[in-house]
Amino acid sequence: MDPGRTLALYDALSGYRLTFLYSGLFHDDHTARLITLGDEFLELEGADKGVRGKFTFVMVEAYQNIIRHRAPLSRDLEQGRGRSMFLIRSNVGMHEVTAINPVTRPDAIKLTHALAGMQDMDPGQMKQAYLQGLQDEKRTERGGAGLGLIEMSRRSGHPLRMGLRELDADHMLFALRIMIGRTPKGKSGPEQDLDLQREVVEQGISIVCRGSLAAGEQEVLMRIIERDLDTDLALSNARMRAFLGVTELLQNIAPVGEGPMIVVSRSSNGVALDLCAPVDQTSAEILEAGIREVNAMDDQAKQRRYRDILLGRGQSSGTVQLGLLDLARRRDGPINAGIVDHGGAKFIVLKAMV
């Protein structure tokens, strides 16, 4: 991504303590990782067990719905405009889960009618509809009774919100948003989520994480990157080390405001790791000096400086260079990074092909 689009994406995902977007290969074993990630999200916010249980159920149900129910598409459409997207956003007392996947037009009609029929149900009516669905022997393997939708609405305590966008003559993109906790004011809806999916497709984005990550959240994100990008172990390990280099850099620059954003994307040139983070004036000056110094080094000098920092033989400010050097050692050419003014703040914007 170019710096302008990276910063635009950062702004588009504003207003939450932590945002996680996934549009990768949708492995079934990511479900357990998402449970861990969601639990880390809410534990840091001090959410009670009831809220955490609701969030986990909704998150898993929405993710599994993508795996189980997305319509088969041609490869070009599946990797292009028809790509599925999973999004979780969390703030104190307010949590959102969004799932976007392709459906057939008949299924889009059924989903629209099912959700419309649920809008005016009170909790008692919803419970009765759920129990009736359990007893319905005509329910299909694809969940014709809509039990998953009913239970997500029951658990969340809010009406489910949906959006549709045309894909081709036979398919539509279906966006479903589920709220847990208080309802945000003035926030976007499923239509904006579909716009975000379009940007994800255009930029080849697989993963976005925006906000300051705790150690457990970093571990989950690293395992998703490891599982999703390559079957080649050497390449996978290199990309995990590059991600660790970025997290090392973040630990030493102490991002301000709403924290950093890390983006993993694919293009014909390979896999890119983008970092965007607001920093204070002092950190901006240290980073600019570090980028100039690292870019002026040849490969041998980078290796020597990297070892010196690890052994504690560098200046105290040299720890900021550790992440820069780790990334520089894993790519050809200078580090593509700089400090830019944006929205009245200074941002480091960095891109590494890994």
C-alpha positions in Angstrom: 0.0 0.0 0.0 1.2 3.5 -0.6 1.4 5.8 2.4 -1.7 7.8 1.5 -3.9 4.7 1.4 -2.3 3.3 4.5 -3.2 6.4 6.4 -6.7 6.5 4.9 -7.2 2.9 6.1 -6.0 3.9 9.6 -8.6 6.7 9.6 -11.4 4.4 8.3 -10.8 2.1 11.3 -10.7 4.8 13.9 -12.7 5.0 17.1 -12.0 1.6 18.6 -9.4 0.4 21.1 -8.6 -2.6 19.0 -9.6 -3.8 15.5 -8.8 -7.1 13.8 -9.6 -7.7 10.1 -9.1 -11.0 8.4 -9.5 -11.8 4.7 -7.2 -14.8 4.2 -7.7 -18.4 3.5 -10.2 -19.0 6.3 -8.7 -22.1 7.8 -11.0 -23.9 10.3 -8.2 -24.0 12.9 -8.1 -20.2 13.1 -11.3 -20.6 15.2 -9.4 -21.5 18.3 -7.0 -18.6 17.6 -9.8 -16.1 17.3 -11.3 -17.3 20.6 -7.9 -16.6 22.3 -7.7 -13.2 20.5 -11.2 -12.2 21.5 -10.7 -13.3 25.1 -7.5 -11.2 25.2 -9.4 -8.2 23.8 -12.1 -8.3 26.5 -9.9 -9.4 29.4 -7.8 -6.2 29.0 -11.0 -4.2 29.1 -12.2 -5.8 32.3 -15.3 -7.3 30.7 -17.3 -9.7 32.8 -17.6 -13.4 32.0 -21.1 -12.9 30.6 -20.0 -10.4 28.0 -17.0 -12.5 27.1 -19.1 -15.6 26.6 -21.5 -13.7 24.3 -18.7 -12.2 22.3 -16.9 -15.6 21.9 -20.1 -17.3 20.8 -21.0 -14.6 18.2 -17.4 -14.4 16.9 -17.1 -18.2 16.4 -20.6 -18.5 14.9 -19.9 -15.6 12.4 -16.5 -17.0 11.4 -17.9 -20.6 11.0 -20.8 -19.2 8.9 -18.3 -17.9 6.4 -16.5 -21.3 6.3 -19.8 -23.3 6.0 -22.1 -21.1 4.0 -20.1 -19.0 1.5 -21.2 -19.9 -2.0 -18.7 -21.5 -4.4 -17.3 -19.1 -6.9 -14.9 -19.1 -9.8 -11.3 -18.7 -8.5 -11.0 -15.2 -10.0 -14.1 -14.0 -8.3 -13.4 -15.8 -5.0 -9.9 -14.1 -4.8 -11.3 -10.9 -6.1 -14.6 -9.1 -5.6 -16.1 -12.1 -3.9 -13.5 -12.4 -1.1 -14.9 -13.1 2.3 -14.0 -10.8 5.2 -14.2 -11.2 9.0 -13.9 -8.1 11.2 -14.0 -7.6 15.0 -13.8 -4.3 16.7 -13.7 -3.6 20.4 -14.1 -0.7 22.8 -14.9 -0.4 26.5 -18.4 -1.8 26.8 -19.0 -2.0 23.0 -18.0 -4.8 20.7 -18.8 -5.6 17.0 -18.4 -8.6 14.8 -18.9 -8.4 11.0 -18.9 -11.3 8.5 -19.0 -10.8 4.8 -19.3 -13.7 2.4 -20.7 -14.4 -1.1 -24.2 -16.0 -1.2 -26.5 -17.1 -4.1 -29.3 -14.8 -4.9 -31.9 -17.3 -3.6 -30.0 -17.4 -0.3 -29.8 -13.6 -0.2 -33.6 -13.5 -0.4 -34.0 -16.0 2.3 -31.6 -14.2 4.6 -33.3 -10.9 4.0 -36.7 -12.4 4.9 -35.3 -14.2 7.9 -33.7 -11.1 9.4 -36.7 -9.0 8.6 -38.9 -11.4 10.5 -36.6 -11.2 13.6 -36.6 -7.4 13.8 -39.8 -7.1 15.9 -39.4 -10.2 18.0 -39.0 -9.7 21.8 -36.6 -12.1 23.7 -39.5 -14.5 24.6 -40.6 -14.8 20.9 -37.0 -15.3 19.8 -36.5 -18.1 22.3 -39.7 -19.7 21.1 -38.6 -19.4 17.5 -35.3 -21.0 18.4 -36.9 -23.9 20.2 -39.3 -24.5 17.4 -36.4 -24.5 15.0 -34.6 -27.1 17.0 -37.7 -29.4 16.7 -38.1 -28.7 12.9 -37.1 -31.9 11.2 -37.2 -30.2 7.8 -34.2 -28.0 8.7 -31.5 -28.4 6.1 -27.7 -28.9 6.7 -27.2 -25.3 5.7 -29.2 -24.1 8.6 -32.5 -23.5 6.8 -34.3 -22.6 10.1 -31.9 -19.8 10.7 -31.0 -21.0 14.2 -27.5 -19.4 14.1 -29.0 -16.0 13.2 -31.6 -16.3 16.0 -29.1 -17.3 18.6 -26.6 -14.6 17.6 -29.4 -12.0 18.0 -30.5 -13.5 21.3 -27.0 -13.6 22.7 -26.1 -10.1 21.5 -29.3 -8.4 22.7 -29.5 -6.3 19.6 -31.1 -6.7 16.2 -28.7 -8.0 13.5 -27.8 -5.6 10.8 -27.3 -6.7 7.2 -26.2 -5.3 3.8 -26.1 -6.7 0.3 -24.0 -5.9 -2.7 -24.2 -7.4 -6.2 -21.4 -9.6 -7.4 -22.7 -11.2 -10.6 -25.9 -12.5 -12.1 -26.0 -15.4 -9.6 -24.4 -14.1 -6.5 -24.4 -11.3 -4.0 -22.1 -10.2 -1.1 -23.8 -10.6 2.2 -22.6 -8.5 5.2 -23.8 -9.2 8.7 -23.0 -7.1 11.7 -23.6 -8.2 15.3 -23.4 -5.8 18.3 -22.5 -6.8 21.9 -22.8 -4.3 24.7 -23.9 -0.7 24.3 -24.8 0.5 20.8 -22.3 3.0 19.4 -23.5 6.4 18.3 -22.7 7.7 14.8 -20.8 4.6 13.8 -20.9 3.1 10.3 -23.0 0.2 9.2 -22.9 -2.9 6.9 -22.7 -0.7 3.8 -19.5 0.9 5.0 -18.2 -2.6 5.9 -18.8 -3.6 2.2 -16.9 -0.5 1.1 -14.0 -1.6 3.4 -14.2 -5.1 1.8 -13.7 -3.4 -1.6 -10.6 -1.7 -0.4 -9.3 -5.0 1.1 -9.8 -6.6 -2.3 -8.1 -3.7 -4.2 -5.1 -3.7 -1.9 -4.8 -7.5 -1.6 -5.1 -7.3 2.2 -5.0 -10.5 4.2 -4.8 -9.2 7.8 -5.1 -5.8 9.6 -4.6 -5.2 13.3 -5.1 -1.7 14.6 -4.4 -0.8 18.2 -1.8 -1.6 20.8 -1.3 -5.3 21.1 -0.7 -7.2 24.4 1.8 -10.1 24.3 -1.0 -12.7 24.0 -2.6 -10.8 21.1 0.8 -10.6 19.3 1.2 -14.3 19.7 -2.2 -15.1 18.1 -1.5 -12.7 15.2 1.9 -14.2 14.6 0.4 -17.7 14.4 -2.3 -16.6 12.0 0.4 -15.1 9.8 2.4 -18.3 10.0 -0.6 -20.5 9.1 -1.9 -18.3 6.3 0.9 -17.1 4.1 3.1 -19.9 3.1 3.5 -23.7 3.2 7.2 -23.1 2.7 8.6 -23.1 6.3 11.6 -21.0 5.5 9.4 -18.2 4.0 6.9 -18.5 6.8 9.6 -18.2 9.5 11.1 -15.2 7.7 7.8 -13.4 7.8 7.2 -14.2 11.4 10.6 -12.8 12.2 9.8 -9.7 10.2 6.5 -9.3 12.2 8.5 -9.7 15.5 10.9 -7.0 14.2 7.9 -4.7 13.8 6.6 -5.4 17.3 10.1 -4.8 18.7 10.2 -1.5 17.0 6.8 -0.6 18.4 7.9 -1.5 21.9 10.7 1.1 21.6 8.8 4.0 20.0 5.7 3.9 22.3 3.0 4.9 19.8 0.6 7.6 21.0 -3.1 8.2 20.3 -5.1 5.2 19.1 -2.0 3.1 18.7 -0.3 1.4 15.7 -1.8 -0.4 12.7 -0.1 -3.5 11.0 -1.2 -4.6 7.6 -0.3 -7.8 5.8 -1.1 -7.9 2.1 -0.3 -9.9 -1.1 0.6 -8.6 -4.5 2.4 -9.9 -7.6 5.6 -8.6 -5.9 5.1 -10.8 -2.9 4.0 -10.3 0.7 4.1 -6.8 2.2 4.1 -5.8 5.8 3.0 -2.2 6.4 3.2 -0.3 9.7 1.5 2.9 10.5 1.7 4.5 13.9 1.3 7.9 15.5 4.4 9.0 17.5 5.4 12.0 19.6 7.9 14.6 18.4 10.9 13.0 20.3 10.2 9.5 18.8 9.7 11.0 15.4 13.2 12.6 15.5 14.8 9.4 16.8 13.1 7.3 14.1 14.1 9.7 11.3 17.7 9.5 12.5 17.5 5.7 12.8 16.1 5.3 9.3 18.8 7.5 7.7 21.5 5.6 9.6 20.3 2.1 8.7 19.7 3.0 5.1 23.3 4.3 4.9 24.7 0.9 6.1 25.9 -1.9 3.8 24.9 -5.5 4.7 27.9 -6.2 6.8 27.5 -3.0 8.8 23.8 -3.9 9.4 24.8 -7.3 10.8 27.5 -5.8 13.0 25.2 -3.1 14.4 22.4 -5.7 15.0 24.8 -7.9 17.0 26.0 -4.9 19.0 22.5 -3.9 20.0 21.6 -7.5 21.0 24.8 -7.6 23.1 24.2 -4.2 24.7 27.1 -2.6 23.0 25.1 0.2 21.4 23.9 3.5 22.6 20.7 3.5 24.6 18.8 5.0 21.7 20.1 2.1 19.6 17.2 -0.2 20.7 14.9 1.8 18.4 17.2 0.6 15.5 16.7 -3.1 16.4 13.4 -3.4 14.7 14.6 -1.3 11.7 17.7 -3.4 11.4 15.8 -6.7 11.7 13.5 -5.6 8.8 16.4 -4.3 6.7 18.3 -7.5 7.1 15.4 -9.4 5.6 15.0 -7.4 2.4 17.0 -5.9 -0.4 17.5 -2.2 -0.7 16.8 0.7 1.8 14.0 0.7 4.3 10.9 2.2 2.8 9.9 4.3 5.8 9.5 7.9 6.9 7.8 10.3 9.2 4.7 12.1 7.8 2.3 14.7 9.2 -1.3 13.6 9.2 -4.3 14.9 11.0 -2.3 17.2 13.2 0.0 14.3 14.3 3.3 12.7 13.2 3.2 9.1 11.9 5.8 6.6 11.1 4.8 4.8 7.9 6.9 1.8 7.0 6.7 -0.8 4.3 8.7 -4.0 4.0 8.5 -6.8 1.4 9.0 -10.0 3.4 
